Amino acid sequence: MKAGSGNARKKSKVQSTAAVRASISFPADIYETLDIIAKQKKVSLAWVVREAAEQYIGEKWPLFNRGAGAQQ
């Protein structure tokens, strides 16, 4: 184990309360569509994906729906 590895764990705990970073793979056609939507709305592709995820959760599990813009 490296000497500084304990500090890295502490930092990740602090960051986890704000947001979690994820690496997601999409089929090329889905990615292209998301990119087009992001450019049309003048937002990031990540924003489009977050918005879609929030809408999906709101529709499938309404009790978990935090409402639009709850985490901004």
mmJSON file of the N, C-alpha and C atoms, coordinates in Angstrom:
{"data_MODEL":{"atom_site":{
"group_PDB":["ATOM","ATOM","ATOM","ATOM","ATOM","ATOM","ATOM","ATOM","ATOM","ATOM","ATOM","ATOM","ATOM","ATOM","ATOM","ATOM","ATOM","ATOM","ATOM","ATOM","ATOM","ATOM","ATOM","ATOM","ATOM","ATOM","ATOM","ATOM","ATOM","ATOM","ATOM","ATOM","ATOM","ATOM","ATOM","ATOM","ATOM","ATOM","ATOM","ATOM","ATOM","ATOM","ATOM","ATOM","ATOM","ATOM","ATOM","ATOM","ATOM","ATOM","ATOM","ATOM","ATOM","ATOM","ATOM","ATOM","ATOM","ATOM","ATOM","ATOM","ATOM","ATOM","ATOM","ATOM","ATOM","ATOM","ATOM","ATOM","ATOM","ATOM","ATOM","ATOM","ATOM","ATOM","ATOM","ATOM","ATOM","ATOM","ATOM","ATOM","ATOM","ATOM","ATOM","ATOM","ATOM","ATOM","ATOM","ATOM","ATOM","ATOM","ATOM","ATOM","ATOM","ATOM","ATOM","ATOM","ATOM","ATOM","ATOM","ATOM","ATOM","ATOM","ATOM","ATOM","ATOM","ATOM","ATOM","ATOM","ATOM","ATOM","ATOM","ATOM","ATOM","ATOM","ATOM","ATOM","ATOM","ATOM","ATOM","ATOM","ATOM","ATOM","ATOM","ATOM","ATOM","ATOM","ATOM","ATOM","ATOM","ATOM","ATOM","ATOM","ATOM","ATOM","ATOM","ATOM","ATOM","ATOM","ATOM","ATOM","ATOM","ATOM","ATOM","ATOM","ATOM","ATOM","ATOM","ATOM","ATOM","ATOM","ATOM","ATOM","ATOM","ATOM","ATOM","ATOM","ATOM","ATOM","ATOM","ATOM","ATOM","ATOM","ATOM","ATOM","ATOM","ATOM","ATOM","ATOM","ATOM","ATOM","ATOM","ATOM","ATOM","ATOM","ATOM","ATOM","ATOM","ATOM","ATOM","ATOM","ATOM","ATOM","ATOM","ATOM","ATOM","ATOM","ATOM","ATOM","ATOM","ATOM","ATOM","ATOM","ATOM","ATOM","ATOM","ATOM","ATOM","ATOM","ATOM","ATOM","ATOM","ATOM","ATOM","ATOM","ATOM","ATOM","ATOM","ATOM","ATOM","ATOM","ATOM","ATOM","ATOM","ATOM","ATOM","ATOM"],
"id":[1,2,3,4,5,6,7,8,9,10,11,12,13,14,15,16,17,18,19,20,21,22,23,24,25,26,27,28,29,30,31,32,33,34,35,36,37,38,39,40,41,42,43,44,45,46,47,48,49,50,51,52,53,54,55,56,57,58,59,60,61,62,63,64,65,66,67,68,69,70,71,72,73,74,75,76,77,78,79,80,81,82,83,84,85,86,87,88,89,90,91,92,93,94,95,96,97,98,99,100,101,102,103,104,105,106,107,108,109,110,111,112,113,114,115,116,117,118,119,120,121,122,123,124,125,126,127,128,129,130,131,132,133,134,135,136,137,138,139,140,141,142,143,144,145,146,147,148,149,150,151,152,153,154,155,156,157,158,159,160,161,162,163,164,165,166,167,168,169,170,171,172,173,174,175,176,177,178,179,180,181,182,183,184,185,186,187,188,189,190,191,192,193,194,195,196,197,198,199,200,201,202,203,204,205,206,207,208,209,210,211,212,213,214,215,216],
"type_symbol":["N","C","C","N","C","C","N","C","C","N","C","C","N","C","C","N","C","C","N","C","C","N","C","C","N","C","C","N","C","C","N","C","C","N","C","C","N","C","C","N","C","C","N","C","C","N","C","C","N","C","C","N","C","C","N","C","C","N","C","C","N","C","C","N","C","C","N","C","C","N","C","C","N","C","C","N","C","C","N","C","C","N","C","C","N","C","C","N","C","C","N","C","C","N","C","C","N","C","C","N","C","C","N","C","C","N","C","C","N","C","C","N","C","C","N","C","C","N","C","C","N","C","C","N","C","C","N","C","C","N","C","C","N","C","C","N","C","C","N","C","C","N","C","C","N","C","C","N","C","C","N","C","C","N","C","C","N","C","C","N","C","C","N","C","C","N","C","C","N","C","C","N","C","C","N","C","C","N","C","C","N","C","C","N","C","C","N","C","C","N","C","C","N","C","C","N","C","C","N","C","C","N","C","C","N","C","C","N","C","C","N","C","C","N","C","C"],
"label_atom_id":["N","CA","C","N","CA","C","N","CA","C","N","CA","C","N","CA","C","N","CA","C","N","CA","C","N","CA","C","N","CA","C","N","CA","C","N","CA","C","N","CA","C","N","CA","C","N","CA","C","N","CA","C","N","CA","C","N","CA","C","N","CA","C","N","CA","C","N","CA","C","N","CA","C","N","CA","C","N","CA","C","N","CA","C","N","CA","C","N","CA","C","N","CA","C","N","CA","C","N","CA","C","N","CA","C","N","CA","C","N","CA","C","N","CA","C","N","CA","C","N","CA","C","N","CA","C","N","CA","C","N","CA","C","N","CA","C","N","CA","C","N","CA","C","N","CA","C","N","CA","C","N","CA","C","N","CA","C","N","CA","C","N","CA","C","N","CA","C","N","CA","C","N","CA","C","N","CA","C","N","CA","C","N","CA","C","N","CA","C","N","CA","C","N","CA","C","N","CA","C","N","CA","C","N","CA","C","N","CA","C","N","CA","C","N","CA","C","N","CA","C","N","CA","C","N","CA","C","N","CA","C","N","CA","C","N","CA","C","N","CA","C","N","CA","C","N","CA","C","N","CA","C"],
"label_alt_id":[null,null,null,null,null,null,null,null,null,null,null,null,null,null,null,null,null,null,null,null,null,null,null,null,null,null,null,null,null,null,null,null,null,null,null,null,null,null,null,null,null,null,null,null,null,null,null,null,null,null,null,null,null,null,null,null,null,null,null,null,null,null,null,null,null,null,null,null,null,null,null,null,null,null,null,null,null,null,null,null,null,null,null,null,null,null,null,null,null,null,null,null,null,null,null,null,null,null,null,null,null,null,null,null,null,null,null,null,null,null,null,null,null,null,null,null,null,null,null,null,null,null,null,null,null,null,null,null,null,null,null,null,null,null,null,null,null,null,null,null,null,null,null,null,null,null,null,null,null,null,null,null,null,null,null,null,null,null,null,null,null,null,null,null,null,null,null,null,null,null,null,null,null,null,null,null,null,null,null,null,null,null,null,null,null,null,null,null,null,null,null,null,null,null,null,null,null,null,null,null,null,null,null,null,null,null,null,null,null,null,null,null,null,null,null,null],
"label_comp_id":["MET","MET","MET","LYS","LYS","LYS","ALA","ALA","ALA","GLY","GLY","GLY","SER","SER","SER","GLY","GLY","GLY","ASN","ASN","ASN","ALA","ALA","ALA","ARG","ARG","ARG","LYS","LYS","LYS","LYS","LYS","LYS","SER","SER","SER","LYS","LYS","LYS","VAL","VAL","VAL","GLN","GLN","GLN","SER","SER","SER","THR","THR","THR","ALA","ALA","ALA","ALA","ALA","ALA","VAL","VAL","VAL","ARG","ARG","ARG","ALA","ALA","ALA","SER","SER","SER","ILE","ILE","ILE","SER","SER","SER","PHE","PHE","PHE","PRO","PRO","PRO","ALA","ALA","ALA","ASP","ASP","ASP","ILE","ILE","ILE","TYR","TYR","TYR","GLU","GLU","GLU","THR","THR","THR","LEU","LEU","LEU","ASP","ASP","ASP","ILE","ILE","ILE","ILE","ILE","ILE","ALA","ALA","ALA","LYS","LYS","LYS","GLN","GLN","GLN","LYS","LYS","LYS","LYS","LYS","LYS","VAL","VAL","VAL","SER","SER","SER","LEU","LEU","LEU","ALA","ALA","ALA","TRP","TRP","TRP","VAL","VAL","VAL","VAL","VAL","VAL","ARG","ARG","ARG","GLU","GLU","GLU","ALA","ALA","ALA","ALA","ALA","ALA","GLU","GLU","GLU","GLN","GLN","GLN","TYR","TYR","TYR","ILE","ILE","ILE","GLY","GLY","GLY","GLU","GLU","GLU","LYS","LYS","LYS","TRP","TRP","TRP","PRO","PRO","PRO","LEU","LEU","LEU","PHE","PHE","PHE","ASN","ASN","ASN","ARG","ARG","ARG","GLY","GLY","GLY","ALA","ALA","ALA","GLY","GLY","GLY","ALA","ALA","ALA","GLN","GLN","GLN","GLN","GLN","GLN"],
"label_asym_id":["A","A","A","A","A","A","A","A","A","A","A","A","A","A","A","A","A","A","A","A","A","A","A","A","A","A","A","A","A","A","A","A","A","A","A","A","A","A","A","A","A","A","A","A","A","A","A","A","A","A","A","A","A","A","A","A","A","A","A","A","A","A","A","A","A","A","A","A","A","A","A","A","A","A","A","A","A","A","A","A","A","A","A","A","A","A","A","A","A","A","A","A","A","A","A","A","A","A","A","A","A","A","A","A","A","A","A","A","A","A","A","A","A","A","A","A","A","A","A","A","A","A","A","A","A","A","A","A","A","A","A","A","A","A","A","A","A","A","A","A","A","A","A","A","A","A","A","A","A","A","A","A","A","A","A","A","A","A","A","A","A","A","A","A","A","A","A","A","A","A","A","A","A","A","A","A","A","A","A","A","A","A","A","A","A","A","A","A","A","A","A","A","A","A","A","A","A","A","A","A","A","A","A","A","A","A","A","A","A","A","A","A","A","A","A","A"],
"label_entity_id":["1","1","1","1","1","1","1","1","1","1","1","1","1","1","1","1","1","1","1","1","1","1","1","1","1","1","1","1","1","1","1","1","1","1","1","1","1","1","1","1","1","1","1","1","1","1","1","1","1","1","1","1","1","1","1","1","1","1","1","1","1","1","1","1","1","1","1","1","1","1","1","1","1","1","1","1","1","1","1","1","1","1","1","1","1","1","1","1","1","1","1","1","1","1","1","1","1","1","1","1","1","1","1","1","1","1","1","1","1","1","1","1","1","1","1","1","1","1","1","1","1","1","1","1","1","1","1","1","1","1","1","1","1","1","1","1","1","1","1","1","1","1","1","1","1","1","1","1","1","1","1","1","1","1","1","1","1","1","1","1","1","1","1","1","1","1","1","1","1","1","1","1","1","1","1","1","1","1","1","1","1","1","1","1","1","1","1","1","1","1","1","1","1","1","1","1","1","1","1","1","1","1","1","1","1","1","1","1","1","1","1","1","1","1","1","1"],
"label_seq_id":[1,1,1,2,2,2,3,3,3,4,4,4,5,5,5,6,6,6,7,7,7,8,8,8,9,9,9,10,10,10,11,11,11,12,12,12,13,13,13,14,14,14,15,15,15,16,16,16,17,17,17,18,18,18,19,19,19,20,20,20,21,21,21,22,22,22,23,23,23,24,24,24,25,25,25,26,26,26,27,27,27,28,28,28,29,29,29,30,30,30,31,31,31,32,32,32,33,33,33,34,34,34,35,35,35,36,36,36,37,37,37,38,38,38,39,39,39,40,40,40,41,41,41,42,42,42,43,43,43,44,44,44,45,45,45,46,46,46,47,47,47,48,48,48,49,49,49,50,50,50,51,51,51,52,52,52,53,53,53,54,54,54,55,55,55,56,56,56,57,57,57,58,58,58,59,59,59,60,60,60,61,61,61,62,62,62,63,63,63,64,64,64,65,65,65,66,66,66,67,67,67,68,68,68,69,69,69,70,70,70,71,71,71,72,72,72],
"pdbx_PDB_ins_code":[null,null,null,null,null,null,null,null,null,null,null,null,null,null,null,null,null,null,null,null,null,null,null,null,null,null,null,null,null,null,null,null,null,null,null,null,null,null,null,null,null,null,null,null,null,null,null,null,null,null,null,null,null,null,null,null,null,null,null,null,null,null,null,null,null,null,null,null,null,null,null,null,null,null,null,null,null,null,null,null,null,null,null,null,null,null,null,null,null,null,null,null,null,null,null,null,null,null,null,null,null,null,null,null,null,null,null,null,null,null,null,null,null,null,null,null,null,null,null,null,null,null,null,null,null,null,null,null,null,null,null,null,null,null,null,null,null,null,null,null,null,null,null,null,null,null,null,null,null,null,null,null,null,null,null,null,null,null,null,null,null,null,null,null,null,null,null,null,null,null,null,null,null,null,null,null,null,null,null,null,null,null,null,null,null,null,null,null,null,null,null,null,null,null,null,null,null,null,null,null,null,null,null,null,null,null,null,null,null,null,null,null,null,null,null,null],
"Cartn_x":[0.836,0.0,0.878,0.552,1.324,1.001,1.947,1.793,0.615,0.354,-0.699,-2.066,-2.213,-3.489,-4.625,-4.332,-5.38,-6.028,-5.239,-5.782,-6.715,-6.39,-7.235,-8.616,-8.68,-9.971,-10.8,-10.163,-10.882,-11.444,-10.668,-11.13,-12.335,-12.307,-13.417,-14.699,-14.605,-15.801,-16.434,-15.615,-16.129,-16.817,-16.22,-16.78,-18.056,-18.196,-19.352,-20.66,-20.629,-21.86,-22.415,-21.556,-21.997,-22.442,-21.606,-21.904,-21.02,-21.454,-20.682,-20.363,-19.118,-18.701,-18.865,-19.406,-19.601,-19.109,-18.569,-18.157,-19.178,-19.835,-20.928,-20.636,-20.886,-20.726,-22.096,-22.193,-23.435,-23.178,-24.187,-24.066,-23.878,-23.183,-22.841,-24.061,-25.162,-26.339,-26.981,-26.983,-27.531,-26.645,-25.345,-24.417,-24.602,-24.706,-24.893,-26.18,-27.242,-28.518,-28.392,-27.753,-27.549,-26.713,-25.7,-24.846,-25.626,-26.483,-27.324,-28.257,-28.885,-29.786,-29.021,-27.83,-27.026,-26.673,-26.295,-25.94,-27.149,-28.31,-29.528,-29.935,-29.783,-30.173,-29.071,-27.867,-26.695,-26.333,-26.301,-25.902,-24.901,-24.323,-23.381,-24.121,-23.415,-23.97,-24.275,-23.426,-23.659,-24.978,-25.299,-26.556,-27.734,-27.655,-28.728,-28.918,-27.819,-27.895,-28.478,-28.042,-28.601,-30.095,-30.49,-31.905,-32.719,-32.206,-32.9,-33.011,-31.942,-31.957,-32.982,-33.03,-34.008,-35.437,-35.685,-37.025,-37.387,-36.442,-36.674,-37.024,-36.245,-36.512,-37.853,-38.169,-39.451,-40.64,-40.481,-41.57,-41.67,-40.541,-40.531,-40.72,-40.169,-40.251,-40.627,-41.894,-42.321,-41.981,-41.874,-41.542,-40.124,-39.267,-37.893,-37.737,-38.807,-38.741,-38.429,-37.29,-36.877,-37.331,-38.0,-38.465,-37.394,-37.815,-36.883,-35.999,-34.708,-33.756,-33.499,-33.81,-33.609,-32.148,-31.265,-29.85,-29.104,-29.182,-28.451,-27.64],
"Cartn_y":[-1.186,0.0,1.246,2.224,3.459,4.338,5.195,6.04,6.996,7.546,8.542,7.974,6.657,6.075,6.342,6.497,6.796,8.143,9.126,10.45,10.43,9.618,9.537,9.016,8.076,7.544,8.608,9.392,10.448,11.472,11.84,12.799,12.261,10.973,10.421,10.384,10.217,10.238,11.629,12.651,14.019,14.29,13.859,14.096,13.308,12.158,11.302,11.932,12.869,13.494,14.471,15.034,16.007,15.333,14.481,13.827,12.6,11.693,10.492,10.503,10.264,10.227,8.815,8.694,7.383,7.42,6.323,6.166,5.255,5.772,5.039,4.9,3.709,3.472,3.428,4.048,4.07,3.487,2.89,2.559,3.875,3.806,5.013,5.854,5.208,5.978,6.714,6.099,6.764,7.949,7.74,8.823,10.007,9.733,10.802,11.577,10.856,11.516,12.391,11.873,12.662,13.906,13.75,14.878,15.938,15.527,16.465,17.218,16.494,17.128,18.154,17.786,18.704,19.972,19.811,20.979,21.867,21.26,22.041,22.819,22.203,22.857,23.745,23.649,24.407,24.065,22.76,22.239,21.108,20.592,19.492,18.175,17.238,15.903,15.288,15.544,15.038,15.562,16.825,17.392,16.639,16.34,15.619,14.24,13.56,12.22,12.298,13.277,13.435,13.72,14.607,14.954,13.718,12.945,11.731,10.723,10.587,9.658,10.096,11.391,11.9,11.662,11.89,11.659,10.183,9.321,7.874,7.425,7.879,7.511,8.055,9.274,9.873,9.107,8.559,7.797,6.382,5.73,4.338,4.203,5.13,5.096,6.487,6.845,8.209,8.625,7.684,8.039,8.563,8.236,8.732,10.025,10.49,11.709,12.894,13.526,14.672,15.978,15.916,17.114,17.71,18.506,19.122,20.131,20.012,20.984,20.842,19.735,19.583,19.619,19.179,19.158,20.057,21.346,22.289,23.214],
"Cartn_z":[0.0,0.0,0.0,-0.778,-0.843,0.351,0.713,1.891,1.777,0.615,0.454,0.145,0.083,-0.346,0.638,1.917,2.897,2.651,2.236,1.943,0.748,-0.251,-1.441,-1.07,-0.169,0.256,0.967,1.798,2.512,1.534,0.527,-0.467,-1.23,-1.594,-2.365,-1.545,-0.233,0.609,0.601,0.621,0.594,-0.734,-1.841,-3.16,-3.384,-2.745,-3.007,-2.546,-1.611,-1.165,-2.202,-3.03,-4.021,-5.319,-5.867,-7.143,-7.282,-8.113,-8.411,-9.892,-10.232,-11.628,-12.151,-13.359,-13.982,-15.421,-15.847,-17.241,-17.908,-18.952,-19.59,-21.074,-21.607,-23.041,-23.705,-24.883,-25.645,-27.024,-27.635,-29.06,-29.826,-30.94,-31.701,-32.063,-32.477,-32.885,-31.708,-30.535,-29.336,-28.958,-28.99,-28.664,-29.604,-30.883,-31.87,-31.605,-31.272,-30.972,-29.731,-28.688,-27.469,-27.753,-28.584,-28.949,-29.715,-30.638,-31.396,-30.447,-29.534,-28.558,-27.736,-27.256,-26.439,-27.215,-28.468,-29.277,-29.541,-29.799,-30.035,-28.783,-27.628,-26.372,-25.8,-26.428,-25.972,-24.522,-24.268,-22.962,-23.209,-22.139,-22.283,-22.503,-23.086,-23.264,-21.896,-20.925,-19.569,-19.011,-19.284,-18.806,-19.41,-20.706,-21.388,-20.75,-20.482,-19.879,-18.472,-17.668,-16.315,-16.367,-17.27,-17.417,-17.811,-18.746,-19.187,-18.036,-17.268,-16.132,-15.083,-14.795,-13.826,-14.312,-15.588,-16.138,-16.075,-16.401,-16.365,-14.948,-13.984,-12.592,-12.145,-12.527,-12.163,-12.711,-13.912,-14.529,-13.962,-13.746,-13.302,-11.794,-11.028,-9.574,-9.056,-9.157,-8.807,-7.374,-6.459,-5.079,-4.952,-5.908,-5.893,-6.663,-7.288,-8.096,-7.195,-7.452,-6.653,-7.272,-8.405,-9.071,-9.952,-10.909,-11.86,-11.145,-11.373,-10.818,-9.343,-8.734,-7.297,-6.919,-7.826,-7.514,-8.48,-8.277,-9.134,-8.306],
"occupancy":[1.0,1.0,1.0,1.0,1.0,1.0,1.0,1.0,1.0,1.0,1.0,1.0,1.0,1.0,1.0,1.0,1.0,1.0,1.0,1.0,1.0,1.0,1.0,1.0,1.0,1.0,1.0,1.0,1.0,1.0,1.0,1.0,1.0,1.0,1.0,1.0,1.0,1.0,1.0,1.0,1.0,1.0,1.0,1.0,1.0,1.0,1.0,1.0,1.0,1.0,1.0,1.0,1.0,1.0,1.0,1.0,1.0,1.0,1.0,1.0,1.0,1.0,1.0,1.0,1.0,1.0,1.0,1.0,1.0,1.0,1.0,1.0,1.0,1.0,1.0,1.0,1.0,1.0,1.0,1.0,1.0,1.0,1.0,1.0,1.0,1.0,1.0,1.0,1.0,1.0,1.0,1.0,1.0,1.0,1.0,1.0,1.0,1.0,1.0,1.0,1.0,1.0,1.0,1.0,1.0,1.0,1.0,1.0,1.0,1.0,1.0,1.0,1.0,1.0,1.0,1.0,1.0,1.0,1.0,1.0,1.0,1.0,1.0,1.0,1.0,1.0,1.0,1.0,1.0,1.0,1.0,1.0,1.0,1.0,1.0,1.0,1.0,1.0,1.0,1.0,1.0,1.0,1.0,1.0,1.0,1.0,1.0,1.0,1.0,1.0,1.0,1.0,1.0,1.0,1.0,1.0,1.0,1.0,1.0,1.0,1.0,1.0,1.0,1.0,1.0,1.0,1.0,1.0,1.0,1.0,1.0,1.0,1.0,1.0,1.0,1.0,1.0,1.0,1.0,1.0,1.0,1.0,1.0,1.0,1.0,1.0,1.0,1.0,1.0,1.0,1.0,1.0,1.0,1.0,1.0,1.0,1.0,1.0,1.0,1.0,1.0,1.0,1.0,1.0,1.0,1.0,1.0,1.0,1.0,1.0,1.0,1.0,1.0,1.0,1.0,1.0],
"B_iso_or_equiv":[0.0,0.0,0.0,0.0,0.0,0.0,0.0,0.0,0.0,0.0,0.0,0.0,0.0,0.0,0.0,0.0,0.0,0.0,0.0,0.0,0.0,0.0,0.0,0.0,0.0,0.0,0.0,0.0,0.0,0.0,0.0,0.0,0.0,0.0,0.0,0.0,0.0,0.0,0.0,0.0,0.0,0.0,0.0,0.0,0.0,0.0,0.0,0.0,0.0,0.0,0.0,0.0,0.0,0.0,0.0,0.0,0.0,0.0,0.0,0.0,0.0,0.0,0.0,0.0,0.0,0.0,0.0,0.0,0.0,0.0,0.0,0.0,0.0,0.0,0.0,0.0,0.0,0.0,0.0,0.0,0.0,0.0,0.0,0.0,0.0,0.0,0.0,0.0,0.0,0.0,0.0,0.0,0.0,0.0,0.0,0.0,0.0,0.0,0.0,0.0,0.0,0.0,0.0,0.0,0.0,0.0,0.0,0.0,0.0,0.0,0.0,0.0,0.0,0.0,0.0,0.0,0.0,0.0,0.0,0.0,0.0,0.0,0.0,0.0,0.0,0.0,0.0,0.0,0.0,0.0,0.0,0.0,0.0,0.0,0.0,0.0,0.0,0.0,0.0,0.0,0.0,0.0,0.0,0.0,0.0,0.0,0.0,0.0,0.0,0.0,0.0,0.0,0.0,0.0,0.0,0.0,0.0,0.0,0.0,0.0,0.0,0.0,0.0,0.0,0.0,0.0,0.0,0.0,0.0,0.0,0.0,0.0,0.0,0.0,0.0,0.0,0.0,0.0,0.0,0.0,0.0,0.0,0.0,0.0,0.0,0.0,0.0,0.0,0.0,0.0,0.0,0.0,0.0,0.0,0.0,0.0,0.0,0.0,0.0,0.0,0.0,0.0,0.0,0.0,0.0,0.0,0.0,0.0,0.0,0.0,0.0,0.0,0.0,0.0,0.0,0.0],
"pdbx_formal_charge":[null,null,null,null,null,null,null,null,null,null,null,null,null,null,null,null,null,null,null,null,null,null,null,null,null,null,null,null,null,null,null,null,null,null,null,null,null,null,null,null,null,null,null,null,null,null,null,null,null,null,null,null,null,null,null,null,null,null,null,null,null,null,null,null,null,null,null,null,null,null,null,null,null,null,null,null,null,null,null,null,null,null,null,null,null,null,null,null,null,null,null,null,null,null,null,null,null,null,null,null,null,null,null,null,null,null,null,null,null,null,null,null,null,null,null,null,null,null,null,null,null,null,null,null,null,null,null,null,null,null,null,null,null,null,null,null,null,null,null,null,null,null,null,null,null,null,null,null,null,null,null,null,null,null,null,null,null,null,null,null,null,null,null,null,null,null,null,null,null,null,null,null,null,null,null,null,null,null,null,null,null,null,null,null,null,null,null,null,null,null,null,null,null,null,null,null,null,null,null,null,null,null,null,null,null,null,null,null,null,null,null,null,null,null,null,null],
"auth_seq_id":[1,1,1,2,2,2,3,3,3,4,4,4,5,5,5,6,6,6,7,7,7,8,8,8,9,9,9,10,10,10,11,11,11,12,12,12,13,13,13,14,14,14,15,15,15,16,16,16,17,17,17,18,18,18,19,19,19,20,20,20,21,21,21,22,22,22,23,23,23,24,24,24,25,25,25,26,26,26,27,27,27,28,28,28,29,29,29,30,30,30,31,31,31,32,32,32,33,33,33,34,34,34,35,35,35,36,36,36,37,37,37,38,38,38,39,39,39,40,40,40,41,41,41,42,42,42,43,43,43,44,44,44,45,45,45,46,46,46,47,47,47,48,48,48,49,49,49,50,50,50,51,51,51,52,52,52,53,53,53,54,54,54,55,55,55,56,56,56,57,57,57,58,58,58,59,59,59,60,60,60,61,61,61,62,62,62,63,63,63,64,64,64,65,65,65,66,66,66,67,67,67,68,68,68,69,69,69,70,70,70,71,71,71,72,72,72],
"auth_comp_id":["MET","MET","MET","LYS","LYS","LYS","ALA","ALA","ALA","GLY","GLY","GLY","SER","SER","SER","GLY","GLY","GLY","ASN","ASN","ASN","ALA","ALA","ALA","ARG","ARG","ARG","LYS","LYS","LYS","LYS","LYS","LYS","SER","SER","SER","LYS","LYS","LYS","VAL","VAL","VAL","GLN","GLN","GLN","SER","SER","SER","THR","THR","THR","ALA","ALA","ALA","ALA","ALA","ALA","VAL","VAL","VAL","ARG","ARG","ARG","ALA","ALA","ALA","SER","SER","SER","ILE","ILE","ILE","SER","SER","SER","PHE","PHE","PHE","PRO","PRO","PRO","ALA","ALA","ALA","ASP","ASP","ASP","ILE","ILE","ILE","TYR","TYR","TYR","GLU","GLU","GLU","THR","THR","THR","LEU","LEU","LEU","ASP","ASP","ASP","ILE","ILE","ILE","ILE","ILE","ILE","ALA","ALA","ALA","LYS","LYS","LYS","GLN","GLN","GLN","LYS","LYS","LYS","LYS","LYS","LYS","VAL","VAL","VAL","SER","SER","SER","LEU","LEU","LEU","ALA","ALA","ALA","TRP","TRP","TRP","VAL","VAL","VAL","VAL","VAL","VAL","ARG","ARG","ARG","GLU","GLU","GLU","ALA","ALA","ALA","ALA","ALA","ALA","GLU","GLU","GLU","GLN","GLN","GLN","TYR","TYR","TYR","ILE","ILE","ILE","GLY","GLY","GLY","GLU","GLU","GLU","LYS","LYS","LYS","TRP","TRP","TRP","PRO","PRO","PRO","LEU","LEU","LEU","PHE","PHE","PHE","ASN","ASN","ASN","ARG","ARG","ARG","GLY","GLY","GLY","ALA","ALA","ALA","GLY","GLY","GLY","ALA","ALA","ALA","GLN","GLN","GLN","GLN","GLN","GLN"],
"auth_asym_id":["A","A","A","A","A","A","A","A","A","A","A","A","A","A","A","A","A","A","A","A","A","A","A","A","A","A","A","A","A","A","A","A","A","A","A","A","A","A","A","A","A","A","A","A","A","A","A","A","A","A","A","A","A","A","A","A","A","A","A","A","A","A","A","A","A","A","A","A","A","A","A","A","A","A","A","A","A","A","A","A","A","A","A","A","A","A","A","A","A","A","A","A","A","A","A","A","A","A","A","A","A","A","A","A","A","A","A","A","A","A","A","A","A","A","A","A","A","A","A","A","A","A","A","A","A","A","A","A","A","A","A","A","A","A","A","A","A","A","A","A","A","A","A","A","A","A","A","A","A","A","A","A","A","A","A","A","A","A","A","A","A","A","A","A","A","A","A","A","A","A","A","A","A","A","A","A","A","A","A","A","A","A","A","A","A","A","A","A","A","A","A","A","A","A","A","A","A","A","A","A","A","A","A","A","A","A","A","A","A","A","A","A","A","A","A","A"],
"auth_atom_id":["N","CA","C","N","CA","C","N","CA","C","N","CA","C","N","CA","C","N","CA","C","N","CA","C","N","CA","C","N","CA","C","N","CA","C","N","CA","C","N","CA","C","N","CA","C","N","CA","C","N","CA","C","N","CA","C","N","CA","C","N","CA","C","N","CA","C","N","CA","C","N","CA","C","N","CA","C","N","CA","C","N","CA","C","N","CA","C","N","CA","C","N","CA","C","N","CA","C","N","CA","C","N","CA","C","N","CA","C","N","CA","C","N","CA","C","N","CA","C","N","CA","C","N","CA","C","N","CA","C","N","CA","C","N","CA","C","N","CA","C","N","CA","C","N","CA","C","N","CA","C","N","CA","C","N","CA","C","N","CA","C","N","CA","C","N","CA","C","N","CA","C","N","CA","C","N","CA","C","N","CA","C","N","CA","C","N","CA","C","N","CA","C","N","CA","C","N","CA","C","N","CA","C","N","CA","C","N","CA","C","N","CA","C","N","CA","C","N","CA","C","N","CA","C","N","CA","C","N","CA","C","N","CA","C","N","CA","C","N","CA","C","N","CA","C","N","CA","C","N","CA","C"],
"pdbx_PDB_model_num":[1,1,1,1,1,1,1,1,1,1,1,1,1,1,1,1,1,1,1,1,1,1,1,1,1,1,1,1,1,1,1,1,1,1,1,1,1,1,1,1,1,1,1,1,1,1,1,1,1,1,1,1,1,1,1,1,1,1,1,1,1,1,1,1,1,1,1,1,1,1,1,1,1,1,1,1,1,1,1,1,1,1,1,1,1,1,1,1,1,1,1,1,1,1,1,1,1,1,1,1,1,1,1,1,1,1,1,1,1,1,1,1,1,1,1,1,1,1,1,1,1,1,1,1,1,1,1,1,1,1,1,1,1,1,1,1,1,1,1,1,1,1,1,1,1,1,1,1,1,1,1,1,1,1,1,1,1,1,1,1,1,1,1,1,1,1,1,1,1,1,1,1,1,1,1,1,1,1,1,1,1,1,1,1,1,1,1,1,1,1,1,1,1,1,1,1,1,1,1,1,1,1,1,1,1,1,1,1,1,1,1,1,1,1,1,1]
}}}
